[in-house]
Amino acid sequence: MSSGRPTTEETGAEARDRLPPRPIRFAARTGWDLSENQLASVLVEARRAGRALVDFTESNPTRCGIAETAPLIARLGEPRGCRYAPLPLGDPAARAAVARYYQERGLDVDPAGVVLTASTSEAYGWLLKLLAERGDDVLVPVPSYPLLEYLACLEDVSLTPYPLLKEEGWRIDLGALERAAGERTRAVVLVHPNNPTGSFVRRDDAAALEACARERGLALIVDEVFGDYAHGDLPADRLPSFAGRRQALTFVLSGLSKVMALPQLKLGWIAVSGPPDLAAAAMERLEVIADTYLSVGTPVQLALPEILAARAPVQRAILERVRTNLAALDAAIAARATVQRAVRRLPVDGGWYATLEVPRVHDEDGWVELLVREEGLIVHPGYFFDMPRDGFLVVGLLLEPPVFAAAALRLVHRLERALSDG
Ligand SMILES: Cc1ncc(COP(=O)(O)O)c(C=O)c1O
């Protein structure tokens, strides 16, 4: 009966429907290894066993009880949102609001150079489409956030790492960056401040990088999603933002995901600046890319001016939380002499993460497994961010402070026990 030949009652179409489907040849770029890794299995096991877990890696602000964002959702009800009249680069008032957001920080951003996107991730994708052919490469900082690997893969673009130097406050290794740039390099990515190191670029390094980009025909793609979250006054030698800079073709990325802790609204942007001819040519092409997708929803664009204008209390609440949690972590470490001697919380200037340098009595997977199995604490291994070597754990700082403080104490006690066992 499985020959596919029609029986007396069957039509030919029905017989074809019974045939097994021919395999589909999916694009090789999607041939990812999607099997569960060891750490994921440990987590599944812990959840199955009904273990209460505290997720120190939580970076979704909508799950961290930031009450200040709730009233902003009501701003999406503007009646003009009933009409669909899309403009590729975005609603003019929304683009002007983004420019104002920078201008209020003293940065010279022109609304004409603002492109709205659905997210920062989408902005990266559009910029890779704009700048790179299949097989071209972009330079990316290491350590940093691992998002780019997939975005580059989806555009058939390669990533070439350039190191940040830990002992120099994660300063860019400019010599290594220049050596890494080859014939097919099209852009340099900066995450500013970097995730998870929380480091801002030095002003003199920024200027040297711009000179290098200008000379070699490279664009700068600067991810500033955490730009509003400097923990205190930045040291004078650090650059607060690349927005509006004119030396090299510069694309500054950000969006509501971090600026307003509203990732679910799906609105990001690119602020384009640079030598005027280059910036204008980039905008012309970006407009076509944006027109192809028209991906930003109308209600959120209409609400953007009001939403951005309401950022101060949201950002104040987040910064206060991040500082409180960091202080709780430091206090927990300081309270245990053995831990204080052996564990270092690396300095951070901004962002929502802290990195612990831990003794290598376990490797990073070993630490993470131990903490999940024995304490119900989820932390990131440093290798997730391509740390320069083994021996780092990364924790997020967004959890509600009482939860964070209790978990930090447990973390430190477990580190202490492991140190005395080891
Ligand atoms: C450094 C960095 N860039 C970009 C993103 C993604 O932002 P979006 O939600 O706008 O795509 C994240 C998300 O955590 C991030 O940490």
The ligand as an SDF file (V2000), in Angstrom:
LIG
                    3D

 16 16  0  0  0  0  0  0  0  0999 V2000
   25.1190   44.5120   24.2550 C   0  0  0  0  0  0  0  0  0  0  0  0
   23.7670   44.1590   23.7170 C   0  0  0  0  0  0  0  0  0  0  0  0
   23.4180   44.5570   22.4970 N   0  0  0  0  0  0  0  0  0  0  0  0
   22.2020   44.2810   21.9840 C   0  0  0  0  0  0  0  0  0  0  0  0
   21.2800   43.5610   22.6850 C   0  0  0  0  0  0  0  0  0  0  0  0
   19.9500   43.2610   22.0550 C   0  0  0  0  0  0  0  0  0  0  0  0
   19.0990   44.3480   22.1710 O   0  0  0  0  0  0  0  0  0  0  0  0
   17.6850   44.3570   21.4500 P   0  0  0  0  0  0  0  0  0  0  0  0
   16.6950   43.8060   22.4130 O   0  0  0  0  0  0  0  0  0  0  0  0
   17.4420   45.8070   21.1390 O   0  0  0  0  0  0  0  0  0  0  0  0
   17.8100   43.5420   20.2050 O   0  0  0  0  0  0  0  0  0  0  0  0
   21.6030   43.1120   23.9640 C   0  0  0  0  0  0  0  0  0  0  0  0
   20.6270   42.3280   24.7380 C   0  0  0  0  0  0  0  0  0  0  0  0
   20.8500   41.9090   25.8620 O   0  0  0  0  0  0  0  0  0  0  0  0
   22.8730   43.4130   24.4980 C   0  0  0  0  0  0  0  0  0  0  0  0
   23.2370   43.0060   25.7240 O   0  0  0  0  0  0  0  0  0  0  0  0
  1  2  1  0
  2  3  1  0
  2 15  2  0
  3  4  2  0
  4  5  1  0
  5  6  1  0
  5 12  2  0
  6  7  1  0
  7  8  1  0
  8  9  2  0
  8 10  1  0
  8 11  1  0
 12 13  1  0
 12 15  1  0
 13 14  2  0
 15 16  1  0
M  END
$$$$
